[in-house]
Amino acid sequence: MTQVTRASLRTLDAADPLAAYRALFRLPAGVVYLDGNSLGPLPRATVARVSQVLRVEWGERLISSWNVSGWMDMPVRIGDKIAQLIGAHAGEVVVADSTSINVFKTLAAALALNSGRRVILSAADNFPTDLYMAQGLIQLLGGRHELRLVDSETIAQRLTDEVAVLTLTHVNYRTGRLYDMAELTARAHAQGALVMWDLSHTAGALPVDLHQADADLAVGCGYKYLNGGPGASAFLFVAQRHQARFSQPLSGWLGHAEPFAFDAAYQPAEGIGRYICGTPPVLSMSALECGVDMLLDADITRVRAKSVALTDLFIELVQARCGKYGLTLVSPRAAALRGSQVSFRHPEGYAIVQALAARGVIGDFRAPDVLRFGFTPLYTRYVDVWDAVTRLREVLKKREWDRSAFQVRQKVT
Ligand SMILES: *Cc1c(COP(=O)(O)O)cnc(C)c1O
């Protein structure tokens, strides 16, 4: 690495084509926020938009807003926007429910389609809710299916003709490692299996092309890189070719072909609309739409280019400036194999994350010993990376983590 200095990074920031986006967020002064992979910060446009929805659309127009303010169209309208970030077509993505519930819906649909098979294949280190939802689904279906958990390195070899559906999170939440979506999807298809990708740590962080990968199903989160706000609705993708044959188990009235016919018999809507269950949370969805609009405007390929530069810089600076304090890199060193986060392992990981937060650097901790830092290019500057590493070095050098207050585990880590 040629000599990186704080001044040289300020020069990089001055030339950054995404620099102007930072001012579009509300960020507390002095804080380096490296947790946008867990909860994206508040865009200023969201404050104005949600207050308009409250005051005008709800406050004045009342129930007419379902039609005149486009409330009923939100799930499909925002879904079409998210589609552009993940290489899907219009009409293939809908915004509804939480990621967990969408995992349930898509896995249930996949098992119904591949009804001769009984195995859901996944990685043992997949995000727990994805595994828990599969377990609950299997129980509900009478225990005839099996959730087969294998080492993430051996997925390709474990794909057999018993597998109904393979489900994986594209970017591992703990390590940041990326799967090769196109290759694994092709291998699954060669065995007659469907694939359901969880894009929670992908959407808004890096481009993916669901079509090029010939993907079947996907879900993803609205409150991480999409900056949709706490508990934002999630999204769900079903490839066009599957839509007519895919059933969804949560057959609510708003997924009906004609909800306002109030017919006693369920008749699924044509297309992606059948994946809506009940009434959309309008306030929350209007916040999500602001976050998605900003990413579309910023261009996901530019976002990825800066994300790679930020994560590479962070790894280099931590290794150069904090090398002797026992941090082990968990994330892949090669940017092509890494999402938009960098994780290190340390036996005092939890306390270090707490001590860093006391110094204004917000990252997070994932049990048992992983310090996780998310790099979100719309508001993170190169100089922030420098400052975060400077403070991390102070925490380690002065053993600031070694205080009882930093050892107490909070409910949310
Ligand atoms: C964040 C995340 C979720 C979140 O699920 P919720 O239902 O919103 O709580 C699910 N899966 C993965 C892989 C995630 O990273």
The ligand as an SDF file (V2000), in Angstrom:
LIG
                    3D

 15 15  0  0  0  0  0  0  0  0999 V2000
  -31.7380   -9.3520    8.7510 C   0  0  0  0  0  0  0  0  0  0  0  0
  -32.0610  -10.6800    8.1760 C   0  0  0  0  0  0  0  0  0  0  0  0
  -33.3510  -11.2100    8.2850 C   0  0  0  0  0  0  0  0  0  0  0  0
  -34.3760  -10.4410    9.0570 C   0  0  0  0  0  0  0  0  0  0  0  0
  -35.5930  -11.0560    9.1760 O   0  0  0  0  0  0  0  0  0  0  0  0
  -36.8010  -10.2800    9.8430 P   0  0  0  0  0  0  0  0  0  0  0  0
  -37.9500  -11.1110    9.5860 O   0  0  0  0  0  0  0  0  0  0  0  0
  -36.8540   -8.9120    9.2330 O   0  0  0  0  0  0  0  0  0  0  0  0
  -36.4960  -10.1150   11.2960 O   0  0  0  0  0  0  0  0  0  0  0  0
  -33.6040  -12.4410    7.6900 C   0  0  0  0  0  0  0  0  0  0  0  0
  -32.6420  -13.1120    7.0240 N   0  0  0  0  0  0  0  0  0  0  0  0
  -31.3790  -12.6160    6.9160 C   0  0  0  0  0  0  0  0  0  0  0  0
  -30.3510  -13.3750    6.1660 C   0  0  0  0  0  0  0  0  0  0  0  0
  -31.0670  -11.3940    7.4940 C   0  0  0  0  0  0  0  0  0  0  0  0
  -29.8280  -10.9190    7.4130 O   0  0  0  0  0  0  0  0  0  0  0  0
  1  2  1  0
  2  3  1  0
  2 14  2  0
  3  4  1  0
  3 10  2  0
  4  5  1  0
  5  6  1  0
  6  7  2  0
  6  8  1  0
  6  9  1  0
 10 11  1  0
 11 12  2  0
 12 13  1  0
 12 14  1  0
 14 15  1  0
M  END
$$$$
